[in-house]
């Protein structure tokens, strides 16, 4: 795995020093439980054998490896993520799968020195966290060949994602919302929920043929009520409220945990917690010539 020596933002530092271990702890939920939202778009993606593909925010490498299989031995996939810790797993997973046409680089996509060499850029839940979305989109635009395609997946509004909205509301019954000085992972999971805003960002970055497709479906957010409760207190909107409340959150932990258990229990199906979710699959293209 290659690691760049670029200057990084406070968001990138926060991912590496605070969130990486928490994400690793719940890797199965984040990579497999939420996979519905990448599985459906990927099946519809027409990949020409031999394509060069960029996977932005590739995490533990599962989508990069799938894309590498789809493009075949004459093609190549580059997976970028700002968290080097995730990419150690990605490399191991690629080696175990005997997929050798994928490589991984730990880098900030906003600052990476791309050349126009990719036919496709794909991103599953990576674009929402850019500190400067238009800057990042311009850099992705730079990475694509003329006529190259961009496909990325983002969450729709929190109201359309009860798997995140319901736990947040439960925790807010006990704790205050985070203040303006809260450390965060970036603009947040719902920062690209508004099609008008994202369309404007993409147009400013130079893209055309912009389209949005809604994708509603189930996500598995724990293999038990207990696991789902711990996941919500570690990550996402509920986890942010809990983390930022500090000592007060710890003081009320028993009551908060019990309230979350009660809120999540009705969603149990065959031992797993299954809840509703909604995303956008957004596509755009770099103009020819």
N, C-alpha and C positions, 0 to 999 in steps of 0.2 A: 504494500500500500504506500502510495506516495503522499507526502504531506507538504503543503505549501507553507511559505514563510510570510504570507501576507499579514498586514495589520488586520485586527479583527474588531468587531463591534462589541458593545456590552451584551447584546443579545446572544452572540455566538459564545461569549464567555459564560453566560448564564446556562446555555444548553450544556456546555462541557462540565462546568463545575457543580451544577445543581440538578439538572434534569436527566443527564445521561444515565446515572445509576437507577433512577426511578423508572425511566423508560425500559431499561434492560430488565428490571424486575417484572414488568408486565408485558414483556415482549410478545408472548403468545396472544394476548388480547389484541395488542396494537397491530400485529402482523397478520394474524389468522382470524381473529374475531371480527375485525373490520374489513376483511378481504373482499367482501361482496362489492365494495365500491371501486375496487381495481379490477376484479375478475370480469365484471360485465363490460366495462369499456375496452379492456384488453382483448376480449374475444371479438370485438367489432373493429379492431385496429388492423388495417391491411398493411403488413410489413413486407416490403420487397426484400427477397434474399440478398444478402450482401450489404444491407444498409448499415450506416454508421449512426448510432443512437446515443443520445445523452439522457441520463436519468438524474433528475435534479432532486436533492433531498432523498437519496436512495435508501437511507437507513440501513437495515440489516441485509439488504441486497436481494431480497426475494423477487422484486419486479425487474431489477437489472438482469438477474439470471434468467428469468422468463423471457425477457426481450432478447437476450443473447441466444437463447435456443431458437427463438422465432426468426432472427436474422440469419442464423446459420454460420458455418465456419468461415465463410468469406466476409462476414460482417463483423462489427465490433461494437461493444457497448462501453461507455464510460459512466461510472456511477460517482456522483459527487455528493458529499454530505459534510456539514461543518463539524460533525462529531466523530472524531477519529475512533473512539471506543466502539461505535456502531460498526465501523468498517472492518474492524478486526473479525467480527462475526461474519460479515459479508464475504470476506476473503475465504474464511474457513468453509462457509456454506458453498461457495463456488467450487472450491477444491474438492469437497465431498461429492458434489454433483458432477464432477469431471467436466466443468464448463470453463474453457480456457480463453474464450474470446470476450471476456469482461475484465475490466480493471477498475480499481477504486482509488479516488483521490480525496483526501481530507482538505476541504477548501470552502471558502465563502463564495457562493455563486455570484454575488453582487460584484466581487472584486477579481474573479478569476480571469486571466488573460486568454480568452477564447480566440480561436481562428474559425472562419466559416467552413466547417468540415463535416457537419452533422446533417443527416436527412430528416431526423425526427428528434424532438425533445419531449420526454414524458416526465410527469411528476405526479406522484400520489401524496396529497396532503403535505407538500413541501413548500409550495408557492405562497401560502397564507402567512408565513412567518418572516418574510423579507422585511428588513428595516425600511428599505426604500423600494417599494414594488416596481415603480417605473424604471429605476436604475437597473434592477434585476432583470426585468423583462427586456430592456435594451441589450443587456449583456447576453441573454439567451438568444435574442434576435441576431446578434453578432455571431453566435456560435453556429447558426443554421446556414446551410447553403441556400442560394436563391430558390424559392419554391418549397423550402423545407417546412415541415409541419410541427406545430406545437399542440400537445394534448396534456391538460392537467386537471386534477380532481381536487375540489375544495368543498368544504362543508357549506350547506345553506344555513339560514338563520337558526339561532338556538331554539326558537319556537318550533322548528321543524325537526329538531333533534332531541327528543325527550331523554335519550340516554345520557346527555350532558346537561340539559336544562333542569330536569327534575332533581337530580342530586344537588345542583347548585342552589336551588330554591330551598331544599331541606337544610343545607348548611347555613344559608342566610337567615333562617329562622333563629339561629343561635349566635351568629357572628356578624360583624359589620363587613360591608364590601371593602375590597382592597383600596388603599389610597392611591393618589396620583403618583406617589414616589415608589410604588411597588415594583420590584424587579420582575420582568416578564420575559417570555420567550420570543417576543416580537409583537406585531400588531394583533395576533391571536387567531384562533381557529375560524372565526366568522368574519374576518376582515375582507374576504372576497365573496361574500354572500350576495352582494348587490350587483346584478348584471350590468346596470348602467355605468356604475363606477368602474367595474373591471373592463368593460368594453372601451371606455375612455382611456384607461391606463394602457391597454393593449394597442390602441390606435396611436397614442403618443409614442409608444415604443416602436412603431413601424409595422405592426401586423395588420392583416386584412382577413376577410372571410371568417369573421368571428362568430361562433355559434355556441349556444348553451343547451345542454340536455340534462333534464332532471332525472335523478336516479334515487328512488325510494326503496328501502329494503331493510331487512333485519340485521342487527349486529349482536354478536355474543360478547358481553362485557364482563364475563366471569364464569368459572366453572362451578361456582357456588355463590350463595348470598354473601358469605364472608369474604370471598375473593373479590367479588364485585364491589363490596363496600370499601375494601382496602384500596382497590384501584381508584375509586372516585376521590378518596381522601389524599391520594398521592399526586394525581394528575388532573388536567382539565380544569374547567371553571370552578368546580367544587373544591378541588385540590388547591387552587390558587387562593380562594377565600380562606381555607383552613391554614395554609402555609403562612399567609401574611398576618393572620391574627395572633400568631406566636404563642405566648404563654396562656393567653385566654382560651385559645383553641385547645391546648393540651388540658387545661382545667376542665373543659366541658367535653372532652373526648368521649367518655362513656355514654353520655346522653346523645351526642351527635352520631356516634356509631350505631346506637340502637335505633335512632330515628331513620338512619339510612337503611338499616336491615329491613325495617318495616316497610319503607317505601319501595325497596327493590324486590322484596319477596313475591309480590303478585306477578312478576315477570318471569318467574322460574318455569322453564320447559325442559323436562327430562334432565333435571339437575343443573342446567345452565341458565344464566340470566340473559334473556333475549329481549331486546328493546328496539323501538323504531328509530330510523335514521334517514337522513336525506342529504344528498350531495349534488353538486353541479359537475358534469364533465364538460370542460370548456376546450374548444378547438379553435385554432387560428393558423394562419399561414404567412410566411415571409414572401413578399412579392417576388416574382421572377424578374431577373435582371436588375 
